[in-house]
Amino acid sequence: MLNFLAPAKINLALNVISKRSDGYHEVDMIMQTITLADRLSFVNHPQLKVTCTNRRLPVDSSNLVWKAAVLLKAETGFSGGAKIHITKRIPIAAGLAGGSSDAATALIGLNKLWGLGLTQSQLIVMGVKLGADVPFCILQGTARAQGIGEQLTRIDTKLAPELLLVTPGVQVPTPVIFQKLQLNQLKIRPRIEPAIAALESGDLDQLYSSWGNVLEEVAVKEFPIILQVKEYFKKFGLPFNLMSGSGPTVFAINPPQELIMSFINGLPRGWFGCLTGFMTN
């Protein structure tokens, strides 16, 4: 049996540049792997079988892990199968790329299990066929993602902070947020270059003045509970908080240690909260 972690990601900056004719959006983002992670286990088997600890997650051909296995077989001509078990810790449809990370980890794990010998670069090219976040979830660490998310440039960050992360009890479908996005009405955009410089120098104050997520304004209107989450952070003296991806997850960096337990213990029923941190390569 092989076991691999499938870490979640957050967006330290998310800008949408334009909408393409194929329906995808051109983006410019800073993405960061965090220590909150699912775990995938792999065992050789004649057929393909996917199981999961979270019963709300389908384990049929609609699952991204299943799709990743089918794609890998189609691309390489491999005829065998595998049993893949997902121990789910990342909330579903939370803006944390849980599904994309599981798919990325399936490509990595099956490449190893089946002895295919594909390079990381080859897996990244394959991964974009599964979703825009999958290439970054294969690369991991800290990176700028451009194009639809597949053009990746590593960032040498000097920050390695803890994070308080909260996901309220709603699932936010990413397509819904992008459909509602009006690019000509965006009021504030993140400043990507200064944010990268802040990461490279370890300047947290500069990061706060540069970061942002253009999807947050849309998501808050569609899912007002996100605003409640942000207000919860402010109540604990954490005004610098940011929504990840298309939401609804919100995070804050380097919370005071004396606040952490009361913050997590005071979360409303049905909300998920945890202390996590940057995972760097």
Residue pairs with C-beta under 8 A, 6 or more apart in sequence:
1 41
1 42
1 43
2 41
2 42
2 43
2 109
2 112
2 113
3 39
3 40
3 41
3 42
4 39
4 40
4 42
4 105
4 108
4 109
5 37
5 38
5 39
5 40
5 105
6 37
6 38
6 39
6 40
6 86
6 90
6 98
6 101
6 102
6 104
6 105
6 137
7 33
7 34
7 35
7 36
7 37
7 101
7 137
7 140
7 279
8 33
8 34
8 36
8 37
8 38
8 90
8 96
8 97
8 98
8 101
8 276
9 31
9 32
9 33
9 34
9 96
9 97
9 101
9 133
9 136
9 137
9 244
9 245
10 31
10 32
10 34
10 96
10 163
10 165
10 242
10 244
10 245
10 249
10 251
11 29
11 30
11 31
11 32
11 95
11 213
11 242
11 244
11 245
12 30
12 31
12 32
12 195
12 199
12 207
12 211
12 242
13 28
13 29
13 30
13 190
13 191
13 192
13 195
13 210
13 211
13 212
13 213
14 27
14 29
14 30
14 190
14 212
14 213
14 214
14 215
14 245
15 27
15 28
15 29
15 189
15 190
15 192
15 212
15 214
16 25
16 26
16 27
16 178
16 181
16 183
16 186
16 214
16 215
17 25
17 26
17 27
17 28
18 25
18 26
18 183
19 25
19 26
19 183
20 26
20 148
24 132
24 148
25 148
25 178
25 181
26 146
26 147
26 148
27 132
27 145
27 146
27 147
27 148
27 149
28 144
28 145
28 146
28 192
29 144
29 145
29 146
29 149
30 142
30 143
30 144
30 145
30 155
30 190
30 192
30 195
30 196
30 199
30 211
31 133
31 136
31 142
31 143
31 144
31 145
32 141
32 142
32 157
32 278
33 137
33 140
33 141
33 142
33 278
33 279
33 280
34 163
34 165
34 276
34 277
34 278
34 279
35 276
35 277
35 278
35 279
36 89
36 90
36 96
36 165
36 274
36 276
37 89
37 90
37 101
38 86
38 87
38 88
38 89
38 90
38 98
38 101
38 102
38 105
39 86
39 87
39 89
40 65
40 84
40 85
40 86
40 87
40 102
40 105
40 106
40 109
41 84
41 85
41 87
42 82
42 83
42 84
42 109
42 110
42 112
42 113
43 82
43 83
43 113
44 80
44 81
44 82
44 83
44 113
44 114
45 80
45 81
45 82
45 83
46 80
46 81
47 81
48 66
48 69
48 70
48 81
48 82
48 84
49 81
49 82
49 83
49 84
50 59
50 60
50 63
50 65
50 66
50 69
50 84
50 85
50 86
51 59
51 83
51 84
51 85
51 86
52 59
52 63
52 85
52 86
52 88
53 86
53 87
53 88
54 86
54 88
54 92
56 92
57 63
57 86
57 88
57 92
59 66
59 86
60 66
61 67
61 70
64 99
64 100
64 102
64 103
64 106
64 130
64 131
65 84
65 86
65 102
65 103
65 106
67 103
67 130
68 103
68 104
68 106
68 107
68 110
68 130
69 81
69 82
69 84
69 106
69 110
71 107
71 126
71 129
71 130
72 78
72 106
72 107
72 110
72 111
72 114
72 116
72 126
73 79
75 126
76 114
76 116
76 118
78 114
78 116
80 114
82 110
82 113
82 114
84 106
84 109
84 110
86 102
88 98
90 96
90 98
90 101
91 98
91 167
91 249
91 272
92 98
92 99
92 171
93 171
93 172
93 173
93 174
94 167
94 171
94 172
94 244
94 245
94 247
94 248
94 249
94 272
95 172
95 174
95 243
95 244
95 245
95 246
95 247
95 248
95 249
96 167
96 244
96 245
96 249
97 133
97 136
97 137
97 245
99 131
100 130
100 131
100 132
100 133
100 134
100 136
100 137
101 133
101 137
103 127
103 130
103 131
103 134
103 137
104 123
104 127
104 134
104 135
104 137
104 138
105 137
107 123
107 126
107 127
107 134
107 138
108 123
108 138
110 116
111 117
111 118
111 123
118 126
120 138
120 139
123 138
124 135
124 138
124 139
124 150
124 152
127 134
127 135
127 137
127 138
127 150
128 134
128 135
128 148
128 149
128 150
132 148
132 149
132 150
133 149
135 145
135 149
135 150
135 152
136 143
136 145
136 149
136 152
139 152
139 154
140 279
140 281
141 154
141 155
141 279
141 280
141 281
142 154
142 155
142 156
142 157
142 199
142 278
142 280
143 152
143 153
143 154
143 155
144 152
144 153
144 155
144 192
144 196
145 151
145 152
146 153
154 281
155 196
155 199
155 200
156 200
157 199
157 200
157 202
157 278
157 280
158 199
158 200
158 201
158 202
159 199
159 202
159 204
159 207
159 253
159 278
160 277
160 278
160 280
161 204
161 253
161 254
161 277
161 278
162 253
162 254
162 255
162 275
162 276
162 277
163 251
163 252
163 253
163 255
163 275
163 276
163 277
163 278
164 233
164 238
164 251
164 252
164 255
164 260
164 263
164 264
164 273
164 274
164 275
165 249
165 250
165 251
165 273
165 274
165 275
165 276
166 229
166 232
166 233
166 249
166 250
166 251
166 267
166 271
166 272
166 273
167 248
167 249
167 271
167 272
167 273
168 225
168 226
168 228
168 229
168 248
168 268
168 270
168 271
168 272
169 225
169 270
169 271
169 272
170 223
170 225
170 248
172 219
172 222
172 223
172 246
172 247
172 248
173 246
174 245
174 246
176 222
176 246
177 215
177 218
177 219
177 222
177 246
177 247
178 215
178 246
180 218
180 221
180 222
181 214
181 215
181 218
186 214
186 217
187 217
188 212
188 214
188 217
189 212
189 214
190 210
190 211
190 212
190 213
190 214
191 209
191 210
191 212
192 210
194 206
194 209
194 210
195 206
195 207
195 210
195 211
197 203
197 206
198 204
198 205
198 206
198 207
198 210
199 207
204 253
204 254
207 253
208 240
211 242
212 242
213 242
213 243
213 244
213 245
215 243
215 245
215 246
215 247
216 226
216 242
216 243
216 247
219 226
219 243
219 246
219 247
219 248
220 226
220 227
220 243
220 247
223 247
223 248
225 248
226 243
226 247
226 248
226 250
229 248
229 250
229 271
230 241
230 243
230 250
232 267
233 239
233 241
233 250
233 252
234 241
236 255
236 259
236 262
236 263
237 256
237 259
238 252
238 255
238 259
240 252
240 253
241 250
241 251
241 252
242 250
242 251
242 252
243 249
243 250
244 250
244 251
255 263
255 275
260 275
263 273
264 273
264 274
264 275
267 273
